Amino acid sequence: MHMVIYIYNYAVCILLNIYISLIIIFVLLVFFAYTGHGMVAVAKCLNNEVDGFAVANMNEGIILRENGIDVETIVILQGANDETAFESSLKYNLIPIIHNEMQLNYILSDKYPTNTTTYSTTTIPITVWIHVDTGMHRLGMSPEYCDIQIPLLINKFGVRNVVLSSHFACSDEVGLDFNKMQVKQLTELKDKYNLDWSLANSGGILSIPESHGTWNRAGYMLYGNSPLDTVNPGDAILKPAMTLTAPVIALRTVPIGEPVGYSRTWTPDRVSVIATIAIGYGDGYPRTAPNGTPIILNSQLCPMAGRVSMDMITVDVTDVNPPVCVGDTAYLWGTSKGNINSSHSHNPNENTNDNENDSKVSEHVQVKDQVKGQVQVDVLAVNSVADHVGTIGYELLTRLLPRTKRVYEEEV
């Protein structure tokens, strides 16, 4: 993981004339900081850069506090499920999002204070975040119900300490009318009461400027990836913060017609050189990755050849020049040779006009069409791998298991 790239991608938001005041640390709920990029490591890198973080649950927020993360705002997206959780939020100065009537009734009761002193040198007012269900129907209360309750919240906590939030259902789909409807529902409510608000996630930040609120939640884009289903100018300048690598541990020549791997799912139609690489689904690499999924070896794209095993994968390296050797490094996604100056796979023989090459076409189609050697490749986008697997890049970045070693580089 390239620590400076987290800061770089944060700066991209500023270059796009967007003030990102809340960074989401996305992390798989089961494994906390052990999965993906590493929650605590990323938070420490950005602790002095941002105004706040958001995590999924109370335990993750407590972990951040206990590891010295002292930003004033840490939002708990799943909220607090009982009185003990609310007490923990006060102890650790965490902000649980209020998304149901039980939670709302609790913070409006005499049990819940209006000020806190924990993790602050002076007494500060408590801020409450109210989740409005504008159409995703996963969490939140209806706009009509919130409209009734907001005056009570303002009366207790003050108008500057109530924040309205919601979540896009389809922010990856550019130009969708449903996105506009969600923006309209939340902005009408926040305008009525002159409240701070939060709606824009990475998709909203990149493509829905009318969703940019007081707090904008950069998550996926912070790690150098775009969630959008189409080309966007902001995509091209994001850089991958994670590179997943593994060593080549064996090479063998396989005759025509001899199958490779479990269930014999791949059979060569020519004499082929197969590299065995020390990574598998036991490390978090997706077992569902099909034949043809791209891997970088010696700066060339090579196709998966055979089913993903628990600890190993097999790759067709017949066309790679110079030839692959045992001990060479395979790049499963991210950037090879420390080159972070491109956010997509690049063919040096192509026109290098930025407007033509810095696009989803470079990330997805080019990888699929030119997956057998000879094309010099600096970066393999996680979105491209996800396309082959039939999932999304979010899942690949968050599914890496504890035995996958994390190395954090301060410089690139």
C-alpha positions as a printed Julia matrix, in Angstrom:
412×3 Matrix{Float64}:
   0.0     0.0     0.0
   1.32    3.45   -0.97
   0.55    5.77    1.93
   1.27    8.96    0.01
  -1.35    7.94   -2.58
  -4.14    8.14   -0.01
  -3.18   11.79    0.46
  -2.81   12.26   -3.29
  -6.3    10.91   -4.02
  -7.66   13.12   -1.25
  -6.0    16.07   -2.99
  -7.69   15.05   -6.24
 -10.98   15.91   -4.58
  -9.65   19.39   -3.92
  -8.47   19.69   -7.53
 -12.01   18.81   -8.6
 -13.18   21.82   -6.57
 -14.82   19.59   -4.0
 -14.21   19.96   -0.3
 -14.21   16.46    1.12
 -14.68   16.76    4.84
 -15.51   13.14    5.68
 -13.44   10.19    4.53
 -15.0     6.75    4.73
 -12.64    4.05    5.91
 -14.17    1.07    4.21
 -13.37   -2.2     5.91
 -14.97   -5.63    5.96
 -17.01   -5.94    9.14
 -15.73   -9.36   10.21
 -12.02   -8.68    9.98
 -11.86   -5.0    10.96
  -8.42   -3.54   10.26
  -7.01   -6.82    8.96
  -8.77   -6.71    5.61
  -8.36   -4.49    2.58
  -6.09   -1.51    3.03
  -6.05   -1.6     6.84
  -8.38    0.74    8.69
  -5.97    2.0    11.35
  -3.05    2.49    8.94
  -5.12    4.59    6.55
  -6.67    6.58    9.39
  -3.23    7.4    10.84
  -2.04    8.49    7.39
  -4.96   10.9     7.0
  -5.57   11.87   10.63
  -4.1    15.35   10.19
  -5.55   15.88    6.71
  -9.3    15.41    7.13
 -12.08   16.6     9.39
 -13.43   13.16   10.15
 -13.85    9.5     9.38
 -16.77    7.13    9.07
 -16.76    3.44    9.89
 -19.39    0.73    9.76
 -19.91   -0.09   13.43
 -19.19    0.98   16.99
 -16.35   -1.49   17.51
 -14.44   -0.04   14.55
 -14.86    3.46   15.94
 -13.53    2.35   19.32
 -10.52    0.72   17.62
  -9.71    4.02   15.9
  -9.9     5.95   19.17
  -7.79    3.38   21.02
  -5.16    3.68   18.29
  -4.81    7.41   18.74
  -7.13    8.74   16.03
  -8.17   12.07   17.5
 -10.19   13.8    14.77
 -13.3    15.29   16.31
 -15.76   13.53   14.0
 -16.03    9.76   13.67
 -19.42    8.71   12.34
 -20.81    5.21   12.95
 -22.82    4.31    9.86
 -24.81    1.47   11.42
 -25.66    3.56   14.45
 -26.06    2.32   18.04
 -28.28   -0.69   18.63
 -28.77   -0.45   22.39
 -28.14    1.74   25.43
 -24.68    0.24   26.0
 -23.66    1.21   22.47
 -24.88    4.78   23.04
 -22.83    4.91   26.24
 -19.77    3.78   24.28
 -20.39    6.49   21.7
 -20.3     9.1    24.46
 -17.21    7.61   26.1
 -15.24    7.56   22.85
 -16.77   10.67   21.28
 -18.34    8.8    18.36
 -21.39    9.88   16.35
 -23.85    7.03   15.74
 -26.14    7.74   12.81
 -29.79    7.75   13.89
 -31.76    5.64   11.42
 -34.76    4.29   13.34
 -37.38    5.39   15.86
 -35.78    3.55   18.79
 -32.54    5.44   18.34
 -34.36    8.72   17.8
 -36.43    8.31   20.95
 -33.3     7.53   22.96
 -31.35   10.64   21.94
 -34.44   12.79   22.55
 -34.81   11.36   26.07
 -33.22   12.71   29.24
 -30.72    9.81   29.18
 -28.83   11.36   26.27
 -26.86   14.58   26.95
 -26.25   17.55   24.7
 -22.54   18.01   25.51
 -19.46   15.82   25.88
 -15.9    16.31   27.09
 -14.3    12.98   26.18
 -11.35   13.29   23.74
 -11.64   17.09   23.96
  -9.87   19.63   26.08
 -13.1    21.56   26.5
 -16.77   20.71   26.61
 -18.22   20.51   23.13
 -21.82   20.13   21.93
 -22.94   16.76   20.66
 -23.75   16.55   16.97
 -26.45   14.16   15.78
 -26.69   12.69   12.3
 -30.17   11.71   11.09
 -30.43    9.23    8.23
 -33.26   10.04    5.83
 -34.5     7.24    3.6
 -34.7     8.94    0.21
 -35.27    5.76   -1.77
 -32.68    3.08   -1.06
 -34.86    1.49    1.66
 -31.96   -0.05    3.57
 -31.64    2.3     6.55
 -33.29    5.52    7.56
 -36.61    7.14    8.32
 -39.0     8.6     5.77
 -38.68   12.28    4.86
 -42.2    12.84    6.18
 -41.38   11.34    9.58
 -38.09   13.24    9.79
 -39.92   16.45    8.97
 -42.0    15.97   12.13
 -39.03   15.08   14.34
 -36.44   17.64   13.18
 -37.92   20.54   15.21
 -37.55   18.42   18.35
 -33.93   17.68   17.5
 -33.16   21.33   16.79
 -34.8    22.33   20.06
 -32.55   19.98   22.02
 -29.24   20.05   20.14
 -29.34   23.31   18.17
 -29.67   23.85   14.45
 -25.9    23.71   13.85
 -25.61   20.33   15.54
 -28.14   18.39   13.46
 -26.91   16.84   10.21
 -29.16   15.17    7.63
 -27.69   12.26    5.7
 -28.82    9.79    3.09
 -27.3     7.26    0.7
 -27.49    6.94   -3.06
 -28.83    3.68   -4.43
 -27.33    4.13   -7.91
 -24.61    6.78   -7.8
 -22.51    4.66  -10.18
 -25.13    5.21  -12.91
 -24.42    8.65  -14.35
 -27.39   10.83  -15.28
 -30.02    8.64  -13.63
 -33.27   10.44  -12.78
 -33.53    8.42   -9.55
 -30.33   10.08   -8.32
 -31.87   13.49   -8.96
 -34.97   12.47   -7.02
 -32.88   11.46   -4.01
 -31.0    14.77   -4.09
 -34.28   16.65   -4.29
 -35.82   14.86   -1.31
 -32.86   15.52    0.98
 -32.16   19.08   -0.13
 -35.79   20.11    0.3
 -35.65   18.93    3.9
 -32.29   20.5     4.7
 -33.3    23.79    3.07
 -36.51   23.94    5.1
 -34.56   23.83    8.37
 -31.2    25.24    7.18
 -29.31   22.12    8.26
 -25.92   20.67    7.35
 -26.2    17.61    5.14
 -24.34   14.64    3.67
 -25.26   12.68    0.55
 -22.35   12.5    -1.9
 -20.32    9.31   -1.85
 -17.54    8.64   -4.38
 -20.01    8.35   -7.25
 -21.78   11.52   -6.19
 -18.51   13.39   -5.73
 -17.36   12.49   -9.25
 -20.59   12.92  -11.21
 -23.44   14.55   -9.23
 -22.31   18.07   -8.24
 -25.75   18.99   -6.91
 -25.25   16.31   -4.23
 -22.15   17.97   -2.78
 -23.1    18.94    0.74
 -21.53   20.02    3.99
 -19.97   16.58    4.42
 -18.93   14.52    1.38
 -17.96   10.89    1.86
 -14.96    9.83   -0.23
 -14.51    6.08    0.06
 -13.73    4.02   -3.03
 -12.11    6.93   -4.85
  -9.74    7.5    -1.94
  -8.15    4.16   -2.8
  -7.71    5.18   -6.43
 -10.78    3.68   -8.06
 -13.9     5.02   -9.72
 -17.32    3.43   -9.12
 -18.85    4.98  -12.24
 -20.24    2.99  -15.15
 -18.97    5.49  -17.71
 -16.01    7.74  -18.45
 -15.48   10.67  -16.11
 -12.64   13.24  -16.17
 -11.96   12.65  -12.48
 -11.22    8.95  -13.05
  -8.01    9.55  -14.97
  -6.12   11.31  -12.2
  -6.93    8.86   -9.43
  -4.09    6.48   -8.59
  -4.29    2.98   -7.06
  -3.14    2.91   -3.45
  -3.04   -0.89   -3.23
  -0.9    -3.27   -5.27
  -1.46   -7.0    -4.75
   1.56   -9.15   -5.61
   2.71  -12.76   -5.28
   5.8   -14.7    -6.37
   6.15  -17.22   -9.17
   7.05  -20.48   -7.43
   7.1   -22.94  -10.35
   7.2   -23.15  -14.15
   6.29  -26.09  -16.36
   5.73  -26.82  -20.03
   2.32  -28.38  -20.67
   1.69  -30.35  -23.89
  -1.28  -29.78  -26.18
  -4.47  -31.23  -24.73
  -3.19  -31.72  -21.16
  -5.58  -29.97  -18.69
  -4.37  -27.68  -15.9
  -5.76  -27.34  -12.38
  -8.8   -28.57  -10.47
 -11.7   -29.89  -12.54
  -9.59  -29.57  -15.72
 -11.24  -26.29  -16.71
  -8.37  -25.14  -18.98
  -6.66  -27.13  -21.72
  -3.96  -25.67  -24.0
  -4.34  -25.8   -27.78
  -0.57  -25.38  -28.13
   2.49  -26.3   -26.09
   2.26  -23.78  -23.22
   4.43  -22.47  -20.41
   2.45  -22.33  -17.18
   3.56  -20.29  -14.15
   2.32  -21.25  -10.69
   1.87  -18.23   -8.43
   1.64  -18.37   -4.64
  -1.76  -16.82   -4.04
  -5.26  -18.25   -3.88
  -8.69  -17.94   -2.35
  -7.12  -18.63    1.07
  -5.48  -15.22    0.69
  -8.65  -13.53   -0.52
  -8.06  -13.75   -4.26
 -11.47  -14.64   -5.75
 -12.04  -18.32   -6.44
 -14.54  -17.31   -9.11
 -11.84  -15.67  -11.27
 -12.27  -17.43  -14.64
  -9.77  -18.49  -17.25
  -8.46  -15.37  -18.96
  -8.47  -13.14  -15.88
  -5.45  -10.84  -16.39
  -2.28  -10.82  -14.29
   0.84   -8.71  -14.93
   4.18  -10.52  -15.31
   7.27   -8.77  -16.69
   5.09   -5.76  -17.55
   2.87   -7.87  -19.79
  -0.69   -9.1   -19.35
  -1.06  -12.85  -18.95
  -4.28  -14.89  -18.73
  -5.33  -17.13  -15.88
  -5.15  -20.77  -16.97
  -7.04  -23.09  -14.67
  -9.16  -22.81  -11.56
  -8.05  -20.75   -8.55
  -6.84  -23.04   -5.75
  -6.67  -22.3    -2.03
  -3.02  -21.25   -2.15
  -2.07  -21.04   -5.84
  -3.13  -19.92   -9.29
  -1.77  -20.95  -12.68
  -1.1   -18.48  -15.49
  -0.25  -18.9   -19.16
   3.08  -17.1   -19.69
   3.96  -18.64  -23.07
   4.1   -15.29  -24.87
   5.94  -13.3   -22.22
   9.25  -11.83  -23.36
  11.64  -11.8   -21.59
  10.57  -15.22  -20.27
   9.16  -15.51  -16.76
  11.47  -17.03  -14.14
  10.84  -18.61  -10.75
  10.97  -15.8    -8.2
   9.49  -13.16  -10.51
   6.71  -11.02   -9.06
   3.18  -11.31  -10.38
   0.88   -8.29  -10.04
  -2.72   -9.31   -9.43
  -3.91   -5.7    -9.47
  -2.42   -2.28   -8.86
   0.82   -0.89  -10.21
   3.96   -2.73  -11.31
   7.57   -1.57  -10.9
   6.55    1.26   -8.57
   5.09    3.2   -11.5
   2.05    5.11  -10.28
   1.88    7.64  -13.08
  -1.02    5.95  -14.84
  -4.4     4.81  -13.61
  -4.97    2.43  -16.51
  -3.28   -0.15  -18.71
  -1.29    1.65  -21.41
  -0.08    0.52  -24.82
   2.93    2.66  -25.84
   2.03    2.2   -29.51
  -1.31    3.94  -29.06
  -2.04    7.65  -29.32
  -1.15    9.1   -25.9
  -3.72   11.89  -25.91
  -4.98   12.01  -22.33
  -8.58   12.6   -23.33
  -8.59    9.44  -25.41
  -6.68    7.09  -23.12
  -7.57    8.11  -19.57
 -10.89    6.32  -19.62
 -12.82    3.22  -18.72
 -12.0     1.88  -22.19
  -8.35    1.7   -21.14
  -9.2     0.03  -17.84
 -11.65   -2.59  -19.06
 -11.79   -3.26  -22.82
  -8.08   -2.98  -23.47
  -7.23   -5.5   -20.78
  -9.71   -8.01  -22.19
  -8.7    -7.6   -25.84
  -4.94   -7.68  -25.24
  -4.6   -10.16  -22.44
  -1.83  -12.32  -23.97
   1.6   -10.75  -23.59
   3.58   -8.2   -25.62
   1.58   -5.16  -24.44
   3.63   -3.17  -21.94
   1.45   -2.61  -18.88
   2.13   -0.42  -15.83
  -1.21   -0.67  -14.06
  -3.92   -3.3   -13.83
  -7.05   -1.66  -12.47
  -8.92   -3.61   -9.8
 -12.1    -2.74  -11.71
 -10.75   -4.67  -14.7
 -10.13   -7.77  -12.6
 -13.58   -7.36  -11.06
 -15.15   -7.27  -14.54
 -13.66  -10.65  -15.34
 -14.7   -12.09  -11.99
 -18.25  -10.78  -12.27
 -18.14   -8.62   -9.17
 -17.13   -5.08   -8.2
 -13.76   -3.69   -7.2
 -15.09   -2.87   -3.73
 -15.4    -6.57   -2.96
 -11.91   -7.44   -4.14
 -10.3    -4.71   -2.05
 -12.14   -5.7     1.12
 -11.94   -9.48    0.93
  -8.18   -9.92    1.42
  -7.57  -12.23    4.37
  -5.25  -11.82    7.38
  -2.43  -14.0     6.05
  -1.96  -11.64    3.11
   0.97   -9.53    4.27
   0.49   -5.76    4.26
   3.48   -3.54    3.44
   2.99    0.2     3.84
   5.3     2.41    1.81
   5.75    6.01    2.86
   7.24    7.02   -0.49
   6.79    5.93   -4.1
